[in-house]
Amino acid sequence: MCNIMEMKEYLNAFKKNQEGAVTVDFVVITAGVVLIGAAAMATLTPKVTAAVAAISL
C-alpha cells in the first residue's frame, strides 16, 4: 500500500513540473516556421524562375 502512495506522489509531482515545457514550445514553433518557409519556397520558386527568364537583357 505504501508503494501506491509513493507512486501517486511521484506522478503528481511529475505532472506539476513545468521544466522543459518552454523548450518544447520553441521546438514546435521552429518546426512550423521551417515548414511554412519550405512551402513558400516550393510555391514561389517556379514563379520567380519564370519571371527571371522573361527578363531580356
PyMOL commands that place a pseudoatom at each C-alpha (Angstrom):
pseudoatom trace, name=CA, resn=MET, resi=1, chain=A, elem=C, hetatm=0, pos=[0.000, 0.000, 0.000]
pseudoatom trace, name=CA, resn=CYS, resi=2, chain=A, elem=C, hetatm=0, pos=[2.866, 2.334, 0.735]
pseudoatom trace, name=CA, resn=ASN, resi=3, chain=A, elem=C, hetatm=0, pos=[4.254, 1.926, -2.779]
pseudoatom trace, name=CA, resn=ILE, resi=4, chain=A, elem=C, hetatm=0, pos=[0.964, 3.057, -4.309]
pseudoatom trace, name=CA, resn=MET, resi=5, chain=A, elem=C, hetatm=0, pos=[1.004, 6.253, -2.243]
pseudoatom trace, name=CA, resn=GLU, resi=6, chain=A, elem=C, hetatm=0, pos=[4.609, 6.937, -3.217]
pseudoatom trace, name=CA, resn=MET, resi=7, chain=A, elem=C, hetatm=0, pos=[3.737, 6.400, -6.871]
pseudoatom trace, name=CA, resn=LYS, resi=8, chain=A, elem=C, hetatm=0, pos=[0.769, 8.811, -6.615]
pseudoatom trace, name=CA, resn=GLU, resi=9, chain=A, elem=C, hetatm=0, pos=[3.005, 11.447, -5.018]
pseudoatom trace, name=CA, resn=TYR, resi=10, chain=A, elem=C, hetatm=0, pos=[5.633, 10.943, -7.706]
pseudoatom trace, name=CA, resn=LEU, resi=11, chain=A, elem=C, hetatm=0, pos=[3.076, 11.212, -10.518]
pseudoatom trace, name=CA, resn=ASN, resi=12, chain=A, elem=C, hetatm=0, pos=[1.537, 14.349, -9.015]
pseudoatom trace, name=CA, resn=ALA, resi=13, chain=A, elem=C, hetatm=0, pos=[4.968, 15.965, -8.712]
pseudoatom trace, name=CA, resn=PHE, resi=14, chain=A, elem=C, hetatm=0, pos=[5.801, 14.950, -12.278]
pseudoatom trace, name=CA, resn=LYS, resi=15, chain=A, elem=C, hetatm=0, pos=[2.519, 16.403, -13.548]
pseudoatom trace, name=CA, resn=LYS, resi=16, chain=A, elem=C, hetatm=0, pos=[3.179, 19.747, -11.838]
pseudoatom trace, name=CA, resn=ASN, resi=17, chain=A, elem=C, hetatm=0, pos=[6.762, 20.018, -13.116]
pseudoatom trace, name=CA, resn=GLN, resi=18, chain=A, elem=C, hetatm=0, pos=[6.943, 22.602, -15.931]
pseudoatom trace, name=CA, resn=GLU, resi=19, chain=A, elem=C, hetatm=0, pos=[10.688, 22.351, -16.534]
pseudoatom trace, name=CA, resn=GLY, resi=20, chain=A, elem=C, hetatm=0, pos=[11.435, 21.887, -20.220]
pseudoatom trace, name=CA, resn=ALA, resi=21, chain=A, elem=C, hetatm=0, pos=[7.974, 22.950, -21.399]
pseudoatom trace, name=CA, resn=VAL, resi=22, chain=A, elem=C, hetatm=0, pos=[9.313, 26.192, -22.914]
pseudoatom trace, name=CA, resn=THR, resi=23, chain=A, elem=C, hetatm=0, pos=[11.893, 24.241, -24.898]
pseudoatom trace, name=CA, resn=VAL, resi=24, chain=A, elem=C, hetatm=0, pos=[9.170, 22.054, -26.373]
pseudoatom trace, name=CA, resn=ASP, resi=25, chain=A, elem=C, hetatm=0, pos=[7.180, 25.161, -27.312]
pseudoatom trace, name=CA, resn=PHE, resi=26, chain=A, elem=C, hetatm=0, pos=[10.141, 26.665, -29.147]
pseudoatom trace, name=CA, resn=VAL, resi=27, chain=A, elem=C, hetatm=0, pos=[10.834, 23.409, -30.992]
pseudoatom trace, name=CA, resn=VAL, resi=28, chain=A, elem=C, hetatm=0, pos=[7.222, 23.266, -32.199]
pseudoatom trace, name=CA, resn=ILE, resi=29, chain=A, elem=C, hetatm=0, pos=[7.254, 26.924, -33.254]
pseudoatom trace, name=CA, resn=THR, resi=30, chain=A, elem=C, hetatm=0, pos=[10.577, 26.499, -35.075]
pseudoatom trace, name=CA, resn=ALA, resi=31, chain=A, elem=C, hetatm=0, pos=[9.294, 23.431, -36.911]
pseudoatom trace, name=CA, resn=GLY, resi=32, chain=A, elem=C, hetatm=0, pos=[6.225, 25.396, -38.010]
pseudoatom trace, name=CA, resn=VAL, resi=33, chain=A, elem=C, hetatm=0, pos=[8.337, 28.285, -39.295]
pseudoatom trace, name=CA, resn=VAL, resi=34, chain=A, elem=C, hetatm=0, pos=[10.568, 25.893, -41.233]
pseudoatom trace, name=CA, resn=LEU, resi=35, chain=A, elem=C, hetatm=0, pos=[7.555, 24.170, -42.801]
pseudoatom trace, name=CA, resn=ILE, resi=36, chain=A, elem=C, hetatm=0, pos=[5.991, 27.487, -43.790]
pseudoatom trace, name=CA, resn=GLY, resi=37, chain=A, elem=C, hetatm=0, pos=[9.295, 28.594, -45.328]
pseudoatom trace, name=CA, resn=ALA, resi=38, chain=A, elem=C, hetatm=0, pos=[9.633, 25.361, -47.277]
pseudoatom trace, name=CA, resn=ALA, resi=39, chain=A, elem=C, hetatm=0, pos=[6.070, 25.641, -48.552]
pseudoatom trace, name=CA, resn=ALA, resi=40, chain=A, elem=C, hetatm=0, pos=[6.610, 29.259, -49.604]
pseudoatom trace, name=CA, resn=MET, resi=41, chain=A, elem=C, hetatm=0, pos=[9.821, 28.361, -51.379]
pseudoatom trace, name=CA, resn=ALA, resi=42, chain=A, elem=C, hetatm=0, pos=[8.167, 25.449, -53.205]
pseudoatom trace, name=CA, resn=THR, resi=43, chain=A, elem=C, hetatm=0, pos=[5.316, 27.718, -54.281]
pseudoatom trace, name=CA, resn=LEU, resi=44, chain=A, elem=C, hetatm=0, pos=[7.357, 30.735, -55.327]
pseudoatom trace, name=CA, resn=THR, resi=45, chain=A, elem=C, hetatm=0, pos=[10.398, 29.121, -56.987]
pseudoatom trace, name=CA, resn=PRO, resi=46, chain=A, elem=C, hetatm=0, pos=[8.699, 28.326, -60.324]
pseudoatom trace, name=CA, resn=LYS, resi=47, chain=A, elem=C, hetatm=0, pos=[7.120, 31.788, -60.487]
pseudoatom trace, name=CA, resn=VAL, resi=48, chain=A, elem=C, hetatm=0, pos=[10.390, 33.568, -59.742]
pseudoatom trace, name=CA, resn=THR, resi=49, chain=A, elem=C, hetatm=0, pos=[12.249, 31.395, -62.246]
pseudoatom trace, name=CA, resn=ALA, resi=50, chain=A, elem=C, hetatm=0, pos=[9.709, 32.234, -64.949]
pseudoatom trace, name=CA, resn=ALA, resi=51, chain=A, elem=C, hetatm=0, pos=[9.848, 35.950, -64.126]
pseudoatom trace, name=CA, resn=VAL, resi=52, chain=A, elem=C, hetatm=0, pos=[13.657, 35.977, -64.293]
pseudoatom trace, name=CA, resn=ALA, resi=53, chain=A, elem=C, hetatm=0, pos=[13.625, 34.056, -67.560]
pseudoatom trace, name=CA, resn=ALA, resi=54, chain=A, elem=C, hetatm=0, pos=[11.196, 36.603, -69.033]
pseudoatom trace, name=CA, resn=ILE, resi=55, chain=A, elem=C, hetatm=0, pos=[13.629, 39.444, -68.420]
pseudoatom trace, name=CA, resn=SER, resi=56, chain=A, elem=C, hetatm=0, pos=[15.585, 40.164, -71.580]
pseudoatom trace, name=CA, resn=LEU, resi=57, chain=A, elem=C, hetatm=0, pos=[18.893, 41.933, -71.274]
for i in range(1, 57): cmd.bond("trace and resi %d" % i, "trace and resi %d" % (i + 1))
show_as sticks, trace
zoom trace
